[in-house]
Amino acid sequence: MRERRWETTTPLNFGQALAVGDRLATLGLQPVSPSNDVICYVEEWTVESLDDFDQLDAWATEDVTLVHVRERWRGDFFLLSGAYHTVYQRHQDIGTYCSISHPWRIREVLRLHDQRAMFWIGFRHAHSFIRVRLQTQVIITPGETRGDAERARWLDERRAAFLEAITVLELPIETQVEKNMVVLRPADPIVPFFCSWPDAFGPCQFEYNTPDAFEFLVPASKLAETFNPEPAGVRAYLTGFSEAALAEFQEIEPGARPAYRCSVHCPLDDLPEVQNAIGPHGLLYATLCEFQTHAVLPDAEDASAIIGIVGVNGQFKIEARLNQAPLHEEAMAPWLGRLIGHPVVYAPLPAFV
């Protein structure tokens, strides 16, 4: 589900970040104690070698994914994805996962959706998939009514954008509008098909699966061609592979920047040590407090809120994520600033990382 997100405007030290938890406790909320275990999510941790992951040996880790990052890439996506698929076939097993992302461009001129969208071609045990995601100019989450005056345009643009991808990929997917929402369905109801990342107007992402490991290689390359002649940011995601397999993947078009993402189980107090391990550019975040906004705004719309600690480059900040805004837009940042004790600014996350 899409989220609304704000973050503090100035860097904090870890003591100041923990003090936000104390502040929330005085309001009757239940923040995580510094000694309690949390799940710390690590992203964008650029490494020199695969052995650098040993720096997290002091903690339990899971969902470890190595990401090959290629920036301003110009190449043949069919050859690149085919090379990853070839190595994947040699090392595939239950629990292994490989996907490659590439931007694509929507030809129709849109006002509410970004012309730049993203797709992933992926391989899991016994099947492959194509995933298509759209990005909107603003985030209006399920239940919010800010976009109702232009709902017809939102729905028309959403259908048109999805139809472009469906047409290029030659997928048997139907698009409809039901109950003022865009709905996608495969023509064959037994096909594994998933819609996700919903906002107030329907899904922003779909995933179509097939048992044929080769089926999407050519169609995906055609969708990638819509982004020409602009250089592309391309990423490959590798999960569940042995070190030998990862070394073989690394030989595909050498020059990609390797970066890890994973989950780290640790006491909240250990976040500075985790940050040191993934420095200087690795990003971490962990939940400090979860609550329903009725607990502090009894007269407003209820929403689910998460206050989290974010760490990067030796500094920390506080983020607030909500499934919808309980107050009018102009009141949200001042209210969250008073709640947290630090000024905040609206800061939605990137759509495609």
C-alpha positions as CSV (number, residue, x, y, z in Angstrom):
1,M,0.0,0.0,0.0
2,R,1.2,3.5,-0.8
3,E,2.2,5.5,2.3
4,R,2.4,9.2,3.4
5,R,5.8,10.0,4.8
6,W,7.5,12.9,6.6
7,E,11.0,13.2,8.1
8,T,12.9,15.6,10.3
9,T,14.7,18.4,8.6
10,T,17.9,18.5,10.6
11,P,20.4,15.6,11.5
12,L,20.1,14.1,15.0
13,N,22.5,12.1,17.1
14,F,21.4,8.8,18.4
15,G,20.6,10.1,21.9
16,Q,18.3,12.7,20.3
17,A,16.6,10.0,18.2
18,L,16.0,7.9,21.3
19,A,14.6,10.9,23.2
20,V,11.8,11.0,20.6
21,G,10.7,7.6,22.0
22,D,10.7,9.1,25.6
23,R,8.6,11.9,24.3
24,L,6.1,9.6,22.7
25,A,5.9,7.6,26.0
26,T,4.8,10.7,27.9
27,L,1.9,10.9,25.5
28,G,0.7,7.4,26.4
29,L,2.2,5.6,23.4
30,Q,4.4,2.6,23.7
31,P,7.8,3.1,21.9
32,V,10.4,0.3,21.8
33,S,12.7,0.2,24.7
34,P,16.4,0.7,23.8
35,S,17.2,-2.7,25.1
36,N,14.5,-4.5,23.1
37,D,15.2,-6.3,19.9
38,V,14.0,-4.7,16.6
39,I,14.3,-5.5,12.9
40,C,16.7,-3.1,11.4
41,Y,16.3,-2.8,7.6
42,V,19.6,-2.2,5.7
43,E,19.6,-0.8,2.2
44,E,22.0,0.7,-0.4
45,W,25.0,-0.7,1.4
46,T,27.7,-0.4,-1.3
47,V,30.5,-3.0,-0.7
48,E,34.0,-3.4,-2.2
49,S,33.7,-7.2,-2.1
50,L,31.2,-9.9,-1.1
51,D,33.2,-10.6,2.1
52,D,32.3,-7.2,3.4
53,F,29.0,-8.7,4.5
54,D,30.9,-10.4,7.4
55,Q,30.9,-7.0,9.1
56,L,27.3,-7.9,10.2
57,D,28.4,-11.2,11.7
58,A,27.6,-9.9,15.3
59,W,23.9,-10.0,14.5
60,A,21.4,-12.4,13.0
61,T,20.5,-11.4,9.4
62,E,17.8,-12.5,7.0
63,D,16.4,-11.6,3.6
64,V,19.9,-10.9,2.3
65,T,19.9,-9.6,-1.3
66,L,22.8,-8.5,-3.4
67,V,22.0,-5.7,-5.8
68,H,24.0,-5.0,-8.9
69,V,23.5,-1.3,-9.6
70,R,24.1,0.1,-13.1
71,E,23.7,3.8,-13.5
72,R,23.3,5.6,-16.8
73,W,23.4,2.2,-18.5
74,R,23.2,1.9,-22.3
75,G,23.0,-1.6,-23.5
76,D,20.9,-4.5,-24.8
77,F,18.4,-5.5,-22.1
78,F,17.7,-8.8,-23.8
79,L,21.4,-9.7,-23.6
80,L,21.7,-8.5,-20.0
81,S,18.6,-10.3,-18.7
82,G,19.5,-13.4,-20.7
83,A,22.9,-13.5,-19.1
84,Y,21.4,-13.3,-15.6
85,H,18.9,-16.0,-16.6
86,T,21.6,-18.3,-17.8
87,V,23.6,-18.0,-14.6
88,Y,20.4,-18.4,-12.6
89,Q,19.5,-21.6,-14.3
90,R,22.9,-23.1,-13.3
91,H,22.3,-22.2,-9.6
92,Q,18.5,-22.2,-9.1
93,D,17.0,-23.9,-6.1
94,I,14.1,-23.5,-3.8
95,G,14.6,-20.1,-2.2
96,T,16.7,-18.5,-4.9
97,Y,15.4,-15.4,-6.6
98,C,16.8,-13.2,-9.4
99,S,15.1,-10.1,-10.9
100,I,16.3,-7.3,-13.2
101,S,14.6,-3.9,-13.3
102,H,14.6,-1.3,-16.1
103,P,12.6,1.9,-16.6
104,W,10.1,2.2,-19.4
105,R,8.4,5.3,-20.8
106,I,4.7,5.9,-21.2
107,R,4.1,7.5,-24.6
108,E,0.7,9.1,-23.8
109,V,1.1,12.5,-22.2
110,L,-0.2,12.3,-18.6
111,R,-0.7,14.9,-15.9
112,L,-1.3,12.8,-12.8
113,H,1.1,10.0,-13.5
114,D,4.8,10.1,-14.2
115,Q,5.8,9.3,-17.8
116,R,8.7,7.2,-16.4
117,A,7.6,3.9,-15.0
118,M,9.5,0.7,-14.1
119,F,9.3,-3.0,-14.8
120,W,11.1,-6.1,-13.4
121,I,11.6,-9.4,-15.1
122,G,12.3,-12.1,-12.5
123,F,13.0,-15.8,-12.0
124,R,12.0,-17.9,-9.0
125,H,12.1,-21.6,-8.6
126,A,9.8,-23.2,-11.3
127,H,8.5,-20.0,-12.8
128,S,9.3,-16.5,-14.1
129,F,7.4,-13.2,-13.8
130,I,7.0,-9.7,-15.2
131,R,6.2,-6.9,-12.8
132,V,5.0,-3.5,-13.9
133,R,4.8,-0.4,-11.6
134,L,3.5,3.1,-12.2
135,Q,4.5,6.2,-10.3
136,T,2.1,9.0,-9.6
137,Q,2.8,12.8,-9.3
138,V,1.3,12.8,-5.8
139,I,0.4,10.0,-3.4
140,I,-3.2,9.7,-2.5
141,T,-3.6,6.7,-0.3
142,P,-6.7,4.4,0.0
143,G,-9.3,6.3,2.0
144,E,-8.1,9.8,1.2
145,T,-10.4,12.0,-0.8
146,R,-8.1,14.7,-2.0
147,G,-8.3,13.4,-5.6
148,D,-12.0,12.8,-5.8
149,A,-12.6,15.9,-7.9
150,E,-10.4,14.5,-10.6
151,R,-11.2,10.8,-10.1
152,A,-12.3,10.3,-13.7
153,R,-9.0,11.6,-15.0
154,W,-7.0,9.5,-12.5
155,L,-8.9,6.4,-13.7
156,D,-8.4,7.2,-17.4
157,E,-4.7,7.8,-17.0
158,R,-4.2,4.7,-14.9
159,R,-5.9,2.5,-17.4
160,A,-4.1,4.1,-20.3
161,A,-0.7,3.7,-18.7
162,F,-1.3,0.0,-17.8
163,L,-2.7,-0.7,-21.3
164,E,0.5,0.6,-22.9
165,A,2.6,-1.9,-21.0
166,I,0.1,-4.7,-21.5
167,T,0.1,-4.1,-25.2
168,V,3.9,-4.0,-25.6
169,L,4.2,-7.2,-23.4
170,E,1.3,-8.8,-25.3
171,L,-0.2,-10.0,-22.0
172,P,-3.8,-11.3,-21.8
173,I,-4.9,-8.9,-19.1
174,E,-8.2,-7.0,-19.0
175,T,-8.5,-3.5,-17.5
176,Q,-11.8,-2.2,-16.2
177,V,-13.3,0.4,-13.8
178,E,-15.4,-1.0,-11.0
179,K,-16.7,0.9,-8.1
180,N,-14.7,3.9,-9.1
181,M,-11.4,1.9,-9.1
182,V,-9.2,0.5,-11.8
183,V,-9.3,-3.3,-11.8
184,L,-6.9,-5.6,-13.6
185,R,-7.7,-9.3,-14.3
186,P,-5.9,-12.0,-16.4
187,A,-8.1,-13.4,-19.2
188,D,-7.3,-16.9,-17.7
189,P,-8.4,-16.8,-14.1
190,I,-6.0,-19.7,-13.1
191,V,-2.9,-17.7,-14.0
192,P,-1.0,-16.5,-10.9
193,F,-1.6,-12.8,-11.1
194,F,-1.1,-10.2,-8.4
195,C,-2.0,-6.5,-8.0
196,S,-0.4,-4.4,-5.3
197,W,0.9,-1.0,-4.3
198,P,-2.7,0.4,-4.2
199,D,-3.6,4.0,-3.9
200,A,-7.1,5.7,-3.9
201,F,-7.7,4.7,-7.5
202,G,-6.6,1.1,-7.6
203,P,-3.3,-0.8,-7.9
204,C,-0.1,0.9,-9.2
205,Q,1.6,-2.5,-9.8
206,F,0.8,-5.9,-11.3
207,E,2.8,-9.1,-11.6
208,Y,2.1,-11.8,-14.1
209,N,3.6,-15.2,-13.6
210,T,4.3,-18.1,-16.0
211,P,5.9,-21.6,-15.7
212,D,7.9,-20.8,-18.9
213,A,11.3,-19.4,-17.8
214,F,11.9,-17.9,-21.2
215,E,8.5,-16.3,-22.0
216,F,9.2,-12.7,-20.9
217,L,12.8,-12.2,-22.1
218,V,11.8,-10.8,-25.5
219,P,8.7,-8.9,-24.4
220,A,10.6,-7.3,-21.6
221,S,13.3,-6.1,-24.0
222,K,10.6,-4.5,-26.1
223,L,9.3,-2.6,-23.1
224,A,12.9,-1.5,-22.2
225,E,13.2,-0.1,-25.7
226,T,10.5,2.5,-24.9
227,F,13.1,4.3,-22.7
228,N,15.5,4.8,-25.6
229,P,17.6,6.9,-26.1
230,E,17.9,8.0,-22.5
231,P,20.4,6.1,-20.4
232,A,18.8,3.8,-17.8
233,G,19.2,3.0,-14.2
234,V,19.2,-0.8,-14.1
235,R,19.3,-3.1,-11.1
236,A,19.6,-6.8,-10.6
237,Y,18.5,-8.4,-7.3
238,L,20.0,-11.7,-6.2
239,T,18.7,-13.6,-3.2
240,G,19.5,-17.0,-1.7
241,F,22.6,-17.8,-3.8
242,S,25.9,-19.3,-2.7
243,E,29.1,-17.2,-2.7
244,A,30.3,-19.1,-5.8
245,A,27.0,-18.3,-7.6
246,L,27.3,-14.6,-6.7
247,A,30.8,-14.5,-7.9
248,E,29.6,-15.9,-11.3
249,F,26.8,-13.3,-11.4
250,Q,29.4,-10.6,-10.8
251,E,31.1,-11.5,-14.1
252,I,28.1,-10.4,-16.1
253,E,29.0,-7.0,-17.7
254,P,31.6,-6.1,-15.0
255,G,31.4,-2.6,-13.6
256,A,28.1,-2.9,-11.7
257,R,28.2,-1.4,-8.2
258,P,27.4,-4.2,-5.7
259,A,25.2,-3.2,-2.8
260,Y,23.5,-5.3,-0.1
261,R,20.1,-5.0,1.4
262,C,19.0,-7.2,4.4
263,S,17.2,-7.3,7.7
264,V,19.3,-7.3,10.9
265,H,17.9,-8.5,14.2
266,C,19.5,-6.4,17.0
267,P,18.6,-4.4,20.2
268,L,17.5,-0.8,19.3
269,D,20.6,0.3,21.2
270,D,22.9,-1.4,18.6
271,L,21.8,0.8,15.7
272,P,24.9,3.0,15.9
273,E,27.1,-0.1,15.7
274,V,25.1,-1.4,12.7
275,Q,25.4,2.0,11.1
276,N,29.2,1.9,11.6
277,A,29.3,-1.5,10.0
278,I,27.5,-0.4,6.8
279,G,29.0,3.1,6.6
280,P,29.5,5.5,5.1
281,H,26.6,5.2,2.6
282,G,24.5,2.3,3.8
283,L,21.0,3.3,4.9
284,L,19.2,1.7,7.9
285,Y,15.8,2.2,9.4
286,A,13.9,0.6,12.4
287,T,10.5,1.1,13.9
288,L,10.5,3.2,17.1
289,C,6.7,3.3,17.7
290,E,3.5,2.1,16.1
291,F,0.1,3.5,17.0
292,Q,-3.3,4.5,15.8
293,T,-3.6,8.3,15.6
294,H,-6.9,8.3,17.5
295,A,-4.7,7.8,20.6
296,V,-3.4,11.3,20.2
297,L,-6.0,12.9,17.8
298,P,-9.3,11.6,19.2
299,D,-11.4,14.1,17.2
300,A,-9.7,13.5,13.8
301,E,-9.9,10.6,11.3
302,D,-8.1,7.5,12.5
303,A,-4.9,6.4,10.7
304,S,-2.1,3.9,11.3
305,A,1.2,5.5,12.1
306,I,4.8,4.4,12.4
307,I,7.5,6.5,13.9
308,G,10.9,5.2,12.8
309,I,14.6,5.9,13.2
310,V,16.6,6.4,10.0
311,G,20.4,6.3,9.9
312,V,22.9,7.2,7.1
313,N,26.4,8.6,7.0
314,G,26.9,8.7,10.7
315,Q,23.7,10.7,11.4
316,F,20.1,9.9,12.3
317,K,16.7,11.4,11.6
318,I,13.1,10.5,12.5
319,E,10.5,9.5,9.9
320,A,6.7,9.3,10.2
321,R,4.8,7.0,7.9
322,L,1.0,6.9,7.8
323,N,-1.5,5.0,5.7
324,Q,-3.4,8.2,5.3
325,A,-3.4,11.8,6.6
326,P,-5.7,12.2,9.6
327,L,-5.6,16.0,9.3
328,H,-5.8,18.5,6.4
329,E,-2.6,18.6,4.4
330,E,-1.5,22.0,5.8
331,A,-1.9,20.8,9.3
332,M,0.1,17.5,9.0
333,A,3.7,18.8,9.2
334,P,3.1,21.1,12.2
335,W,1.2,18.4,14.1
336,L,3.9,15.8,13.4
337,G,6.6,18.3,14.4
338,R,4.9,18.9,17.7
339,L,4.4,15.1,18.2
340,I,8.1,14.3,17.5
341,G,9.6,17.4,18.9
342,H,11.5,18.3,15.8
343,P,10.4,20.1,12.5
344,V,9.5,17.8,9.7
345,V,9.0,18.0,6.0
346,Y,7.0,15.9,3.6
347,A,9.4,13.3,2.1
348,P,7.9,10.4,0.1
349,L,10.2,7.6,-0.6
350,P,11.5,6.9,-4.1
351,A,9.2,4.7,-6.1
352,F,11.6,2.4,-7.8
353,V,14.6,1.7,-5.6
